């Protein structure tokens, strides 16, 4: 599990982008909670949580495997019975596109849909079923089936060439009237439809249906499907912006005629859905939303529902999910308790009117939905405290606990909130993402009260039971994120000592120490870094059971543990030595590669900035054993690229260091490639373009060919603002990307480099 993927959230909601990459645990905390707690403008999230609790199958649609297998079995039987592969080989073999020869030779086109424009195999299956029940001759059925198959797989063939040259096709087309002509024209109309020629398709489908009716065939697959496809083509034609000539009332006259003539049609549900959808195409959103809410309520899709769901059910739910945020803010009448609750929780302007609808909605057998709506309304309108007692053994219990815990936090009842959040964590129904948000909310209230230390000492999650270790391991990973944020920005030296002594878990001790260890490394305070490093039992931290849930965090801890020898080498202050060069380049590369910078330069989300009055340029420093102090930072410590430059000079004083020098030059060249490198390797230092050119030329001319790189870079992203250069001058700085940065090809280039 990569915890990092759980944590970034919407910046405006208290979360935001990662504060630091690629360190997994260094992400900004978020109080955006995806649970049924009143939060403005989040009705879509609430709707999805309710669906997940009551009808989770609605959130993911997969074609029913049994139905698909039956379709393919029927198609294969049809192909064998009518020898379709044999006919296709004779008729279409010469017209297969070159790149599709293997697909055709292997017969894969008979069992797998390759093209989108011609529809899919469910359409092909339907057409085959109609052909079998027609009164056509076998050879006519064979040819029509092959043509329909070719349309479905039209990207595999040069069909235009086939239609112009095939004598078989021309012979069938020569039949001026009759049943065959109508079936053949259906394929032509389907081609119009799939190519987006909706008016032409609708006209041809209508003509086919009229021909069938005049011939006395008022029922059957062809006339019914042609009428349905006419309606579908008209629907899409309306969606394409024909509102000035084709009004919904006119369209619905076609749908009503279809439903009257074919009351038991398999297409009935889709035609009824189009009657609703047409209002959206013509901008009458209130009418569309009202009919959508009615359809979902009548079908009881969100509560009791049908035993099985079809694609149209999922389309209706997806339409509701896509539009529920807007529905919540319109003065519409809800008929289902779930849509009403999702709307009320989003705290819209018309919450009073929505609460008045509670007694008129239906929630099926789930009466707790209406009770939850009443509880939310009482809280929003009367400030009545919520209670989770009535929701045990229902999908709403963890949500009610979270609601109660959030209100308790707002009222400063931290102990109650701690127990409720512990109960939620023990229940395992709540996602890690939401547990992280709840913990972040605990932290936010502590920050608001200016008591961040209490979050570490008093707000620990307590879990009992068989799954205790597993759940606590997951929570420990999340707490690493929050403990580090607290330690980085909000703890004084005395608070830090109290937090460290009050935390027994070595993983959380690491979270507390790391921000200050980072700063000591950035400031090149090697002695202070060593003493901080020795305060942690690295072996115990690496053996923490929680790391079974995050290999990434284990890798990070090991990176820090492995640096201790390099810190000791640098602390010896050996001015010129191969060992110092290696240690300096290792630590510089660690800072650069893991995006570690001065503590006040990181991006911070609103959750931190809201309560951080000023980022103080200090870090906790262990001056001597047992003597803690706040150490002031240097305004502009050296950037990693400057540390690399010193290491390179040291290596050049030692023989036998060609490989090390070349490695450093390669790293330094790449420091100007991309925004992350510029930010964390250069730290926007005023290093001229010619310096990168010089490093590239040096690597190319003086080192073995195996050590070289192909390009040098000055690939700085566009940026404007005030920059203070080394001389203290304030400059209007602009960084740019320019194509001529890619210079110095290995076989010579604009600078006249000669490569041996």
C-alpha angles and dihedrals in degrees: 000000000000104000090193091072091061101053118058112092142168109308094219092055095057099273128079145155121332112290090212134012145237094006102101099215097045099090128129115257121244135206094195102124122199092203133100096276117125108267126158119257099000103111093127091058091047092049091051092049090052092047089048089054098045109021109012091165088072093067096062125041122197124169109258105261094214091053093047093049090051091051092052092044091052092047092050091050090049091050091051095045094050097032092235095164091055092050093044090052091052097043106030104025094095092048101055113123111249095243091054099051094109093049090053096042092051093047091237091137088069094062107025130057111228104169134060103199094066098053126244140287094273088065090046091050091052092050092049090051090053092048092053091056094045124096093239122131118258095251090050090050090049094052095044091048091050091050092049090049090050090053091052089049096035095138090065097059143050091235096171090061091047094051091051097048108030113107090194091056093045090050092054093043088054089071100102099196146001138071096315092055092055093049091047092049089051088065090049091050091048089053090052090049096049091047091054099253093133101164091050091046093049091050094050094045089051091050092051091051091049092049090051092048093048089051089057095253098125094156134039139086098290100052094040094048093043090054090048092049090049089057091046092051091049090050092054091044088056090048089055090068107271094137093125092064104022118049126192091248090059092047092050090054086066093048093048091050090052093048090048094050095041107029093161096043120143085226094057097101093050092048089052089050090053089054086061098040095053090071090061091052090056096047100252094130097165090056092046094048092046093052092044091053090047093050093052092046095048092048091046088221095156099047126017096001131160125308089244132031129215134200093267091056089055092046090054092049092046090052089052092048091049093051106030093101090059093039090056091058097048125084095248133145115248121207099181125068094220096056090045093051092048089052095047093049090057089066097229124183091258095054091127091058092045092051089052089061095060096100094050100056130089124227100173113223092340101091091163088076091067091043089053090050089053090050092051092047091049089052096046097042104028103022089236112165115248123237128203095201096101096052105063114132091021130102088249098062099093089044092051089049090051091048091051092045093051092051091047089053091051089054093047095249094140099163093055091047091049092055093046093050088047089054090050091050092049092051094065093207091103120082122241087243092061093042087055090051091050091050089047089052090053088052093047092055091048090051090049089053090045091240104115093149090063090062089063098039103035111021100066117143115245120204129176130187141057094309094049097112095047095049094043089051091056092046091048089059090052092046090054086067095050097040090054092051090051093046094045098052114011113037124092119209091266092047090049091054091049092047093048094047091045094053117078099175108096090210092058090043087057089052090054095046100042100075090055093042088052091052093047089054092047090050091046089237092154097171092049090047091052093051092048090048092051091054088072127071096225094187091054091047092052091050094052109132090225090069089072083076095051122035088174093062090047089055091050094052091049090053090057093044091053092054095066094088091050091051090053091050092052093045089061087069095220100173098203121024141120089234093056091049091051093047093046093049092046093054093042089052091048091053093046099042094046095043097241115164139157108308097245094051097068122106109253129198125232091261090065099033092049091065102025103094093188133347103240115214093232138102134193109268129192100217093179136345106306093359112112124183142161109256119205115232128232111254096233112016118188116284119232091255090059090050089050089052091054091047090051091053090050092049090051089061091059127070121233096032100113094119092048092049092049091049091053093048091051091051092047092050091052092050090086095050113102136347097280093052092047091049099047106025100036096022084207092294116169098258112154124233093243090064091064090047089052093051090050093049091048092052092046098047105034107035134064118278091247090063098052131103125215101232143023121217144218091167100152118163119240109275134159131191144093116309128185111217128205092276092057094251119146108229133183096241125204125180121194145174116241128184095224088068088086097080140135104057113198092249094052134290148189092310093058094243114178114213117199 
